[in-house]
Amino acid sequence: MKIDGMMCGRCDARVRKSLEALPQVDEVIVSHTEGTVVVKRNAEIDSEVLKKTVEDILNS
């Protein structure tokens, strides 16, 4: 996923922790410098759930 609004390593950690808390997610690779998030899943998950999770953490 392409993500706007991540400015630092702290953002990386918050996004990673929030996404890894989802039961369908095994691993998350975040890069604020690239503005990307790669999600490795163990089950189907709606992209809107991922998007909302990221938006919620970046807007809090």
C-alpha positions in Angstrom: 0.0 0.0 0.0 1.1 3.6 -0.6 0.7 5.7 2.5 0.9 9.5 2.9 1.4 11.1 6.3 4.2 9.0 7.8 7.0 11.3 8.8 9.3 9.3 11.1 10.3 5.9 12.5 7.7 6.4 15.3 5.0 6.4 12.6 6.5 3.2 11.1 6.2 1.5 14.5 2.7 2.6 15.2 1.4 1.6 11.8 3.2 -1.8 12.0 1.9 -2.5 15.5 -1.7 -1.7 14.6 -1.7 -3.8 11.4 0.1 -6.7 13.1 -2.7 -6.7 15.7 -5.2 -7.8 13.0 -5.6 -11.6 13.1 -5.3 -12.0 9.3 -1.9 -10.3 9.3 1.4 -12.2 9.8 4.0 -9.5 9.0 4.1 -5.8 8.1 7.0 -4.0 6.5 6.7 -0.2 6.8 8.9 2.5 5.3 8.1 6.2 6.0 10.8 7.2 3.6 9.2 5.3 0.8 5.7 5.9 2.0 4.8 2.2 1.7 3.4 -0.6 3.7 3.7 -4.3 2.7 1.3 -6.6 4.5 1.8 -10.4 4.6 -1.5 -12.0 5.3 -2.5 -15.5 6.5 -6.1 -15.0 5.4 -8.2 -12.7 3.3 -8.8 -9.2 4.6 -10.7 -6.4 3.0 -8.4 -3.6 1.8 -10.8 -1.1 3.4 -10.0 -2.7 6.9 -6.3 -2.2 6.3 -6.9 1.4 5.1 -9.1 2.3 8.0 -6.6 0.8 10.5 -3.8 2.9 9.1 -6.0 6.1 8.9 -7.1 5.7 12.5 -3.6 5.4 13.8 -2.2 8.3 11.7 -5.1 10.5 12.7 -4.9 9.8 16.4 
